[in-house]
Amino acid sequence: MNSPQLPSVELIQGNTAPTGDLPPRGHRFKVFLLVLLLSGALGVALVYGRSPVYRAFASVLTVEPKAVDMRSADADIEHVAIQGRLLLGEELLGRLAGRLGDENPEDSFSLDQLRTTLSVAPVPDTNLLELRAEGEYPQQLQRMVNLWAESYEAFRAEEIEAATGRTTAEIKDQQTELGHKIDTARAALQTFRETHDIVSLERDENRSLASLKGLNDSLNKARERLVEAQARKFAVDDAIARGEAVIPDEQKSDITRLQLAVQRGRTHLAELRQKYTERYIERDPVLKSLPNEVRAMERDLANALRLAGQTVSDESAQAVETARGAVNALETDLDAQQSRVQTFTERFKEFQALEEGLARLDTLYAENEERLAQIQVRNLKKFPPIQIVEWARLPTRPIYPDYERDLVIALGSALALALFVTWLVEYLSAKPTPATGQPTIGVRIYGGDQTQALDHNTDQERLIDANPQSQLASSPSHTEPAAELPVLPRELAVSEVRSLLGECTPNTIGYAVLMMSGVSPYELPLLHAQCFDADSLAVKLSGAGRRIIQIDHRHWPTLDNVRNDMDTARMTLSVADLDQRLNEAAGRARLADPGSVNALALWHTYVLYLIRQGIDTSALTKRVGAIPSELFRALVHFAPPGGNRPLDSIDFTYPALPG
């Protein structure tokens, strides 16, 4: 349990503000007014003392304007650049100088003066040029630009007229030469056609190709007849081999009659044998010759059938040979014709090349005729190839300088100079004043039940890098406060710490565990990932307060968020951001004075937690680091009576930490 706190004393002392004689205000006002008037007058004179520069301009379209039903020409950057050079060329500027001198002797300019006064600015992504003239006299600039545009228009008209004559003559010469070439090419084409028997450009209409096609058709038909003849011969031979009767068409009637006679004889003989015996038939002078006659007719029929089969076989063989001879002859003719066709094809390609060359010459001739007609039809004098889109107007406002802007700058500078001179005079003429005034002293006393936070914003820097000069145990436990005790940060009760951590994010809880384990807020920026030893559950601190802090195994997992929030070099979360998070969490937990709940308050709460258990000075510094001597004098009042206690009786784990 926390022992009751003794009263805390805040000593406030200082010096009263010194008083002295102030210089009179009238003197400063006079210096300020004098400098302001002089510098303002000088600035106005400089602003309005400069001569104004006016600009007159005209816009010129450098290509022929298109009709309303036609698309405008695309921007030609090269053409616009060339026209810009022509506008500033010696010939056109010489004409302009002559016209200016003729109309007004006061406007006589040399070529160098004109080049200095005049300029050409192309309008981006168009064929427009802006003719500009800059100077002091607006009327003169207007006349100069308009005469410049008129001179350019006349110059372009003359240039186009001369170019038209040259172009027409060149086209006519080209047409004459093209006519000769076309006649020569046409005669050569006709001669080539007659020499190589080329009828037309259609390949099938030429004799060689037509003959080749006919031979191919005849050869295909002859091959078909050969196949048919071979098939017929095979069928005849097969029928003869099977003993079938094969009869030519012209012998079918004769063999049919023989077959009928043999059939009638056999039938009559069979009928006689049914009526009479063989002996009777042999003895009958009329009937005995009948069997011999039947056998003779059978022999005649067999001979006729054999001769008929032989005749059909010979005819089919002859048909095969005839068809084969026709195929061979056609193949020979086809080979010869193919050779002739190959030669014709080469000649035909030459003929096509001649035709294409003649066609190109005819196309070029027609294009030149069209160009010549267009040049002759177009009246370039009436419709010039340029257009003055906008004539120069009388400029009424100078382009330089900007008097209104410069006047504001001059007056502002005068005001700043007057203020500076007034301060300088005041500084140089000031008298020394006493360094100190009357001393003052005050005391602010806080009660023993410290539930509200003490103001610590002005004294937090006093808690770093100091070695203890006294021992807590050597001081009495209930002595009066020293004369100049520092204002201590707020100490949080266990319930307040528990409520605060309940509203913090996991990352903020990890930082709170570090501070309530002995890491001071001023040591947080020294931490990096290698300071955490997961094997030994320890945090290794470097710097002046080099030490090793053991972390309870129940609280070690909360440090994972801290390790993930820092790289190998430094902590990514600043102490100011950490204080802001703690303030917001204290507000959500409804703690009193949430603005005093910060990282230093958590560390201070842990230090008092150890001191109230009776820890000695050596063990305390090994745990929380070096503590300034003035802070020791303030913390001595929180030590328990009876001196230090054994180290094994000290609980280094704050009871409100999560785990």
QUITA-V238487 format. One line per field, one symbol per residue. ss: DSSP state (A for helix, B for strand, O for the rest). A space follows every 50 residues. Layout:
ss->???
This chain:
ss->OOOOOOOBBBBBBBBOOOOOOOOOAAAAAAAAAAAAAAAAAAAAAAAAOO OOBBBBBBBBBOOOOOOOOOOOOOOOAAAAAAAAAAAOOAAAAAAAAAAA AAAOAAAOOOAAAAAAABBBBBOOOOOBBBBBBBBOOAAAAAAAAAAAAA AAAAAAAAAAAAAAAAAAAAAAAAAAAAAAAAAAAAAAAAAAAAAOOOOO OOAAAOAAAAAAAAAAAAAAAAAAAAAAAAAAAAAAAAAAAOOOOOOOAA AAAAAAAAAAAAAAAAAAAAAAAAAOOAAAAAAOOOOOOAAAAAAAAAAA AAAAAAAAAAAAAAAAAAAAAAAAAAAAAAAAAAAAAAAAAAAAAAAAAA AAAAAAAAAAAAAAAAAAAAAAAAAAAOOOOOOOOOBBBBOOOOOOOOOB OOAAAAAAAAAAAAAAAAAAAAAAAAAAAOOOOOOOOOBBBBBBBBOOOO OOOOOOOOOAAAAOOOOOOOOOOOOOOOOOOOOOOOOOOOOOOAAAAAAA AAOOOAAAAAAAAAAOOOOOAAAAOOOOAAABBOOOOBBBBOOOOOBBBB OOAAAAAAAAAAAAOBOOOOBOOOAAAAAAAAAAAAAAOOOOOAAAOOAA AAAAAAAAAAAOOOOOAAAAAAAAOOOOAAAAAAAAAAOOOOOOOOAAAO OOOOOOOOO
